[in-house]
Amino acid sequence: MKQRVRVEGRQLSVSNLEKVLFPEVSFTKAAVIDYYVRIAPVLLPHLSGRPVTFTRWPDGVEGQAFYEKNSARHAPDWVRKVTVPSPGSSRDREVLEMVVLETVADLAWAANLAALELHVPQWQVGSKLQPALPDLLVLDLDPGPDAGIRECCDVAERLRARLVDDGLDPVVKTSGSKGMQVYAPIRVTDREHPSRYAKALAQELSAETPDRVVWRMEKVLRPGKVLIDWSQNNPAKTTVAPYSLRARPDAPVSTPIGWDEVDAVRGGADPGELRFRTEEVLARVEEYGDLFDVADRTRARLPSL
């Protein structure tokens, strides 16, 4: 059943609000829309200028999902649309017609599509409506079998120290799934520079502790270790946005955390305390503000290799 609602002056058609998208925790589509509307003040700055890839789950997290990049064709007139070059994986299309979410109404429209997850690149669309140079570095920490968040925290702290030594100002968030991501705002003159730098850093940590860190993707290498996925810096790739829901049974959120929280888990605190759901995230924002405040941090030049 469809309903017409107004969100910040925009007319929006919403449907199936009572549909349960996360059955394990009875989390409905209405709750998804409500979360994205309420988290908008801190989420939208991290989506600003960045074409969004949706992960859509129309029948909930126990149903079939699909990624959607070419989403502009069914967006309302008031949602910003951008044309960007297509990566080679998109069935030989030369360009993609994507959306940039800039307003609360934009988020409500996306949530009504059951776009549970929002993924963005490490670059923004520039003044010439083309991908600008990357402005973020990301190091995606993915624990293998018999490793978990505690092991990710150990690696994250080592990365933080290296990044600070290189003049960068890192922040960290949970992935909302198994791992974590370390970011730093950067300035570069070459769009491939972040990938080279991240790969070298991953190789360095792996060489120091080969029993705990791996930089190559092969699954056979990964039991008991944390993969530093440097490849997320490829301009064709995207990473889940801060404050995005994740399509997991308990409806977790990719949540910015403080380095003190990382240190606490390294010191023996319960790693489960770094898994957050929507109401907890909203309460954290109310108490701490945006811990992922990359716009307020020094955008340092990435060191040469």
Secondary structure, 3 states (H helix, E strand, C coil): CEEEEEECCEEEEEECCCCEEEHHHCEEHHHHHHHHHHHHHHHHHHHCCCCEEEEECCCCCCCCCEEECCCHHHCCCCCEEEEEECCCCCCCCCEEEEEECCCHHHHHHHHHCCEEEEEECCCCECCCCCECCCCEEEEEEEECCCCCHHHHHHHHHHHHHHHHHCCCCCEEEECCCCCEEEEEEEECCCCCHHHHHHHHHHHHHHHHCCCCEECCCCHHHCCCCEEEEHHHHCCCCCEECCCCECCCCCCEECCEECHHHHHHHHCCCCHHHHCCEHHHHHHHHHHHCCCCCHHHCCCEECCCC
